[in-house]
Amino acid sequence: MEKILFDQLQEELYFEKMDNGLDVYVLPKKGFNKTYATFTTKYGSIDNQFIPQGGNDYVRVPDGIAHFLEHKMFEKADGDVFQYFSRQGASANAFTSFTRTAYLFSSTDKVMDNLETLVNFVQDPYFTEQTVEKEKGIIGQEIRMYDDNPDWQAYFGLIQNMYHNHPVKIDIAGTVESIADITKDHLYKCYRTFYHPSNMLLFIVGPVDPEKTIQFVKENQSKKEYQDREEIKRLVEEEPEEVQEKKRVLKMNVQLSKCQVGIKAVDTDLQGEPLQKRELTMNILLDILFGRSSPLYYQLYREGLIDETFYYDFTQEKGFGFAMVGGDTTKPEELGDRIRTILLEAKTGKYLTEEAVERAIRKKIGSFLRSVNSPEYIANQFTRYAFNDMDLFEVVPLLEAITLDDVKRTAERVIAENRLTAFYILPKQV
Amino acid sequence: MTLVNENIIKKQGYNLHVVKTDKYKTNTIVWRMKAPLESETVTKRALLPYVLQSNSEKYPTSTHLRSYLDDLYGASFYVDVAKKGDFHIMSFSLEVANEKFLKAGEPLLEKALQFMHEILQKPNVNNGALDKDTVQDEKRSLKQRIQSIYDDKMRFASARLLEEMYKGDPYALQANGEIEAVDEMNETDLYKYYEQAFSEDEMDLYIVGDVEAGQVEKIADRLFQFNSRTPRSPQTVRQTTPSAEPKEVVEKQEINQGKLHIGYRTHITFGDDDYFALQMFNGIFGGFSHSKLFMNVREKESLAYYAASRLESHKGFLMVLSGIDSKNYNKAVKIINEQLQAMKNGEISEKELEQTKAVIRNQVLETLDTARGVIEMLYHNVMAKTDVTVDNWLEAAERMTIEEITAAANKVEMDTVYFLSGMEGE
């Protein structure tokens, strides 16, 4: 067992790799009531073409299958896993993103029982034709709910503008039509390929004894048979650098318009520290331009172009990434043009000053400290970082090291006319 | 066992609540102002905090103000308005890093309280009016905030249900106020209302973090001075007598998923003896993923992705909500009614009882892991003029019996079924 100390944050992290390849991390949090644990596989909606374990050829599986599989993990021959967690006072949940599927619980009591339930249910698939069919109605309603949600439509609309081929453009839950094709055999095929312990990470944060917790997991894992196996082979089609569409409009049954401007990322082969630095620097850049303390934010607000829903974000993982800037507005086209202009000006260094960089860094450090109050944030972000060879606990030192020159060079590199795109949601005229 | 160590210090015009804990890496400061929910003031109260948070005498633009917060290590500062029971609550929240985690030791807590004082008591005022441009901008934002409820169909259906169910009762109002009233407000009226609110509202200051009550009190005494007051109570509302038959309202919009929202009167509120029985009722009925609604509407019949019940503790209002295909409307209502009937008949298993106790206990303890959660729990006492401790809360839930829960279930009365339907079949 390894122990890693973070002096400034006054935190300790414990780590051990199990014999079957599973990475286990424990972060003790004294004084907290709650223990939060996530059991995550590096498998998400983008993993739709791969060589199944034991096979030789690439297959393509139906859109939305990773999310479907997540739902179906909760059903067993003797009932619903939620019931077990409830009996043990825990609340359980799961989510699927582009690159991960995470199963989690939080509880203040019977933590080891809940941990055992978590690990065991995820390592014990049970799919039948009947239960798969039943789930199609439930997930169908989940998809319909998102169909009516303008924020989600704007988010995906913008990603679909950017990408020609990359599966990040496919809605995580798929469509009512695509999930209709899913069978139990598909689920087993995906499960066997992606749920091997060597592709997974268990993170536990809370008032627990790290040594006992790791020992407990070790004993649990040693009772299960896993064969060593080859690296997973995923297929991703070639993706051009420029965006697929510069502009698109969707009319919905809403009163307020929305405007989203995106930048498609470059250098999407980055991993590890360079990726982490890219993400942090881009977020500093966007904060200087669009954060609430920026003069530009004030101007846009005074001109009636934005309201408090205005936000920005930059995220990048292996193979894809994007910046998004936007929000609710009564003047979508005007706002879109302004954001574009500001970004292109920033590419040449405009608005970027020492003072602005320093302020943005201080702000980000403060917001990181707030975030590490949250066990959910720590577990989920740590896992995301680890899957990209980055380190959550390096955020503060990396932020402190960012210079004006870094921000300028990043702006120059990432912002480009042919990678900018805009997506608008407008009210349908009734 | 004392789970939360709340020190309440009575001050002239407000109460200071200090909760000392070393759990967090930040200190949280929340200023709350409570007044009866009324249609004459609701829109002013929805606007006022947003104007105050934009700038102040010392920080004349939001750029100045937000830059100062960034310099305080990215202190987060936000305001909101909420409806609780028959009251309308304005909140100002500030979360600032605990200085002991930073390289250069700065007195961040003191600076943060000073900042709160500037916001609340030193607004940007000229000639007896709040800053005109700021009021203009925030009126626009408020209108957009009200409009955005229409765009979120779940919130829209909830708002429509309340309008139908509580006709003639201020509870039908929304915390964000009424869009028609926004244009009628101006910077002079709003300043008058600002003065009125600060002299009449019931005010509470919460500070949660690794702080000493004595030190906080000293800083607060220097910064916050108000006149004493006797907060107003809501006017007693004519009890709308629920009709014998539940009301049904169906409306249509171009949407993919129908939104079914059902409102119930429970006749039980926070502070009543059977309040905890009602909490347990809600948990078993639709509060959790082992509840009757989740198991029957979702798992058994595959009608919905979500099917749940929510309780408003100070009004005694219960709502069931579910997103369904419009064609399944009758079927879903029938299943939901059957589940309520089962609760009334006492069809509650030992397993459901034990699960719900365990999950409620867990939920309460988890809430205490966030400073905001602690303040929410403690504020129930301000609302209901009670002194229920968190420990009382857990003990009460623990000893609930099926009989008590069944008795609470029998007080629950279905009032209004609201269905926002899609256009299919047209």
Contacts between the chains, C-beta under 8 A, distances in Angstrom:
chain1	res1	chain2	res2	distance
A	8	B	101	6.7
A	8	B	103	7.7
A	9	B	25	7.5
A	9	B	101	6.8
A	10	B	101	7.1
A	31	B	21	6.9
A	31	B	22	6.1
A	31	B	23	4.2
A	32	B	23	6.1
A	32	B	369	5.2
A	33	B	365	4.0
A	33	B	366	6.5
A	33	B	368	5.9
A	33	B	369	5.6
A	34	B	362	7.9
A	34	B	365	6.6
A	34	B	366	4.7
A	34	B	369	4.9
A	80	B	290	7.9
A	80	B	295	7.8
A	80	B	299	6.4
A	82	B	289	4.2
A	82	B	290	5.8
A	82	B	294	7.9
A	83	B	290	5.4
A	83	B	355	7.3
A	86	B	288	6.3
A	86	B	289	7.1
A	86	B	290	4.0
A	86	B	355	3.9
A	86	B	356	7.7
A	86	B	358	6.8
A	86	B	359	5.4
A	87	B	351	7.2
A	87	B	354	6.7
A	87	B	355	5.2
A	87	B	358	6.6
A	88	B	358	6.7
A	89	B	358	3.3
A	89	B	359	6.0
A	89	B	361	6.1
A	89	B	362	4.4
A	90	B	359	7.8
A	90	B	362	6.5
A	91	B	288	7.3
A	91	B	289	7.6
A	91	B	359	6.4
A	91	B	362	6.6
A	91	B	363	7.2
A	92	B	289	7.5
A	106	B	362	7.5
A	106	B	366	6.1
A	107	B	362	5.5
A	108	B	361	7.2
A	108	B	362	5.0
A	108	B	365	4.0
A	108	B	366	6.4
A	109	B	358	7.1
A	109	B	361	7.2
A	109	B	362	6.6
A	134	B	302	5.3
A	135	B	302	7.5
A	136	B	302	7.7
A	137	B	302	3.2
A	137	B	303	7.0
A	138	B	298	6.0
A	138	B	302	5.3
A	138	B	304	7.3
A	138	B	305	5.6
A	139	B	305	7.3
A	141	B	257	6.4
A	141	B	303	7.5
A	141	B	304	5.3
A	141	B	305	4.1
A	141	B	323	5.8
A	141	B	324	6.9
A	141	B	325	7.3
A	142	B	305	4.0
A	144	B	256	4.4
A	144	B	257	3.9
A	144	B	323	7.1
A	144	B	325	7.6
A	145	B	257	5.4
A	145	B	305	6.0
A	145	B	306	7.8
A	145	B	323	5.1
A	147	B	256	4.3
A	147	B	257	7.2
A	148	B	153	5.4
A	148	B	255	5.0
A	148	B	256	5.2
A	148	B	257	5.7
A	149	B	152	7.6
A	150	B	151	5.4
A	253	B	253	5.9
A	253	B	254	4.5
A	253	B	255	6.3
A	254	B	150	7.1
A	254	B	151	4.1
A	255	B	147	4.3
A	255	B	148	7.6
A	255	B	150	4.8
A	255	B	151	6.0
A	256	B	144	5.9
A	256	B	147	5.1
A	256	B	148	5.6
A	256	B	151	5.8
A	291	B	66	7.4
A	291	B	70	7.8
A	292	B	62	6.6
A	292	B	66	4.3
A	293	B	62	7.8
A	293	B	63	5.9
A	293	B	65	8.0
A	293	B	66	3.5
A	293	B	67	4.3
A	293	B	69	7.2
A	293	B	70	5.1
A	294	B	63	7.0
A	295	B	63	5.4
A	297	B	62	7.4
A	297	B	63	7.4
A	297	B	66	7.9
A	298	B	61	5.8
A	298	B	62	5.5
A	298	B	63	4.6
A	301	B	62	7.0
A	301	B	137	6.3
A	302	B	133	7.1
A	302	B	137	6.4
A	304	B	137	7.5
A	304	B	140	5.8
A	307	B	140	7.4
A	307	B	141	4.4
A	307	B	144	4.8
A	307	B	145	7.3
A	308	B	141	6.2
A	308	B	145	7.7
A	309	B	144	7.9
A	309	B	148	7.4
A	328	B	144	5.7
A	328	B	148	6.2
A	330	B	144	7.2
A	359	B	67	6.3
A	359	B	70	4.7
A	359	B	71	6.6
A	360	B	70	7.2
A	362	B	70	5.8
A	362	B	71	6.3
A	362	B	73	5.6
A	362	B	74	6.1
A	363	B	69	7.8
A	363	B	70	4.1
A	363	B	73	7.6
A	363	B	74	3.5
A	364	B	74	6.5
A	365	B	73	6.2
A	365	B	74	6.6
A	366	B	70	7.8
A	366	B	72	7.4
A	366	B	73	3.6
A	366	B	74	2.7
A	366	B	75	6.4
A	366	B	76	7.8
A	366	B	96	7.7
A	366	B	97	5.1
A	367	B	74	4.7
A	367	B	76	7.0
A	369	B	25	4.9
A	369	B	26	6.4
A	369	B	73	7.2
A	369	B	97	4.9
A	369	B	101	6.0
A	370	B	25	7.4
A	370	B	26	5.4
A	370	B	74	7.7
A	370	B	76	6.4
A	370	B	95	6.0
A	370	B	97	7.4
A	372	B	25	6.1
A	373	B	23	7.9
A	373	B	24	5.0
A	373	B	25	5.7
A	373	B	26	6.2
A	373	B	370	7.3
A	373	B	371	7.9
A	374	B	370	7.6
A	375	B	369	7.5
A	428	B	254	7.0
